[in-house]
Amino acid sequence: MLKGDAGTGKTTLALQVIEELADEQPDYYLSTRVSDEALFRQFPWARDRARRDNILKAGKTFLRRNRETGPAIGESPAAEHLTLLAAKDLLKVLNKQEQSPTVVRSELQRLEGQVEAGEVGGEGEEGFTGEITQDEITLDLGVILPEMEVAYDLAESNLPRKTLVVVDSINALSERYGISAERIINTLQKDLVENSGTNIIYTLEESGKTSLDYLGDGVIQMQSGDCDGRRIRQMVIEKLRGVSVDQWKYYLTLTGGRMSVFEPTWVKIPEHMSKHVAVKDPTPRTVSSGNFYIDQYFGGFPKGSLILWEFDLDVHLDVVRCLELGIMSDFLEKGRGVVWLPTYATDYSIVDEQMRMLVGPEPLTRSFRILDTDAGQEQSYPFITAIEGEDAGQDLRMSQIKYMLGDSSSPYLSVLGYDAMEGVYGTNVFKQTLAHIDAMRRAGHVVVAIASAMSQSLPMLREQAKIHLRFENMAGCVMLAGMKPHSPYYYLDFSGNVDALPAPRLIPMI
């Protein structure tokens, strides 16, 4: 059972199941809500399957009509010949069935008998009109339950192989026949599933708990919500009989007309990385973030701006480090100066190895400076500069920055971890750094402020920031949301080159 409100992705998921299993199981897709052309635009392969199903449906109608009443009055020989051609595939199937296994039809025959007797049904549509075209053949259907009978025929023709039947949706089929959804499901369950091994997927136009949940072996709930104007999509596995469910909830996207689920984020910076390739600045007035996808969706970082990266407390620190290394490597590779006050305590030997692999040894002595209150560290690595740690305004004086970076090109970049700075300078650190921020902005440089949701400086940083990007943890998935400018959620996909610095690809949740 695939259930959920309109637009949650039930049809997309059902069709993708057909597409994925196309080489393993024959299929029959019964659509009662979505037009054929809409399906064909999204899933072009469905056109051949739809043509096959329409021919079988038309052929069954002709055989039933001629067996019971003979040729219709006024029907031309040409029309009868076309119908016979349309039914040729079905005739082959029926001839083969004399020696082949057959499906049980006891429940279907009982249901049709009750419909004919007026005991059930009668509230749905009277029948269907149709026409013969070059691409498909659809005639008036005189069969009581035509779609269901075609499903039985297809399942029978494929025996002993299993057939996958998709009913989209069971609610619409119930309305068409005037028969309760429970009765239709029970009929198909007893005949096709239990006695013929057929697999059936139903889509339900309902959400939450329903009485139909008890009839299925699996129940998948599709959900779509809103968070500050951003779409949130989820797939919840409510039931999967006989299967161990390790992860019962998935966030997903329908990007490109396909459903893709987001796996929990796990980042590992490799021990050996290839040299960083500089990312082109988006415009003459902006600089690259070091990530092509962030530049694509947010237009790069304007020169003379404060950029705020806000991280949830549950976001792994390696995600922060990958983004820090990415933008710093890009600036250094372009000969620009970088000043860094790390977000958390750092093993400088690892930083030395990583930066040498990413940009080489020369920028580390000429254009790169890490600020540390431990004066002893300054003697160990050329890129460490000792600071007093009493007043951030003094430690980040613009004259001092220019002196440290020497002949580096502009614009400069300063990356400031405010959680760590509050531990050194106290909770009023933002006021102390405001002079540095203003000086950098006036000179056309860039400041990247990194703060957690618990940082005392966060409200002031949000007010001053030109661009504010928030990184959240959703069931283990790291998502990026643009606060300034406003954007949808983006999933950070780190499944890239294993020999390079992990640079996440942004996948929108739409």
FENNORWO-V55265 format. One line per field, one symbol per residue. ss: DSSP state (A for helix, B for strand, O for the rest). phi: phi as a letter, one per 30 degrees, with the letter a starting at -180 (. if undefined). psi: psi as a letter, one per 30 degrees, with the letter a starting at -180 (. if undefined). Layout:
ss->???
phi->???
psi->???
//
This chain:
ss->OBBBOOOOOAAAAAAAAAAAOOOOOBBBBBBOOOOAAAAAAAOOOAAAAAAAAAAAAAAAAAAAAAAAOOOOOOOOAAAAAAAAAAOAAAAAAAAAOOOOOOOOOAAAAAAAAAAAOOOOOOOOOOOOOOBBOOOOBBOOOOOOOAAAAAAAAAAAAAOOOOBBBBBBOAAAAAAAAOOOAAAAAAAAAAAAAAAAOOBBBBBBOOOOOOAAAAAOOBBBBBBBBBBOOBBBBBBBBBBBOOOOOOOOBBBBBOAAAOOBBOOOOOOOOOOOOOOOOOOOOOOOOBBOOOOAAAAAAAOOBBOOBBBBBBBOOOOOAAAAAAAAAAAAAAAAAOOBBBBBBOOOOOOAAAAAAAAAAAAOOAAAAAOBBBBBOOAAAAAOOOOBBBOOOOOAAAAOOAAAAAAAAOOOBBBBBBBBBAAAAAAAAOOOAAAAAAAAAAAAAAOOOBBBBBBBOOOOOAAAAAAAOOBBBBBBBBOOBBBBBBBBOOOOBBBBBOOOOOOOOOOOBBBBOO
phi->.cblddidjddedddddeddcedcbdbbccccccdeddddddbedddddddddddddddddddddddcbieddiddedddddddddcdddddddddddccdbddbddddddddddddidbijcdddabcaacbddabbceccddbddddddddddddcedddcccccbbddddddddicddeddddddddddddcbidcbccccdbbidbddeddcdbbcccbbbbbhicdbcbbcddaaeibdcdbcbbdbbceiibcbccdedbcbdddbbdddcecddebdcbcddibedddddciicddibccccccddddddddddddddddddddddcicdbcbcedbebddddddddddddbjddddccbbbccbddddddddbdccbdbdicbddddceddddddddhcddcddbccccddddddccjdcddddcddddddddddicbccccbddcdddeedddddddbbcccccchicdccbddbddbddbddccdcddcbdecdcccdcb
psi->kjlllkgfgeeeeeeeeeeegefeklljjjkfekleeeeeeeieffeeeeeeeeeeeeeeeeeeefeefakkkfkleeeeeeeeefgeeeeeeeeffefllllkgeeeeeeeeeeefgelaffakeaklalkleeljjlkjgkeieeeeeeeeeeeffkglkkjkkjjleeeeeeefgkkeeeeeeeeeeeeeefggkkkkkkkhllaklffefflfkjkkkkkakjhgkkkkkkkjfkikgkkjejfkklllhkggkkklklkkjkjklekklkkkkkkkelfgllkffkeeeeefgglkkkhlkkkjkklffkkffeeeeeeeeeeeeeefgglkkkkjlelkkjfeeeeeeeeeeflfefffegkkkkkfjfffffekfgkkklegejeeefgkeeeeeeefbglllllkkjjjfeeeefeflfgfeeefeeeeeeeeeggakkjkkklffkffeeeeeefkekjkkkljjhfkkkkkjejlkllkkkjjgibkfglkjjkkkjkj.
//
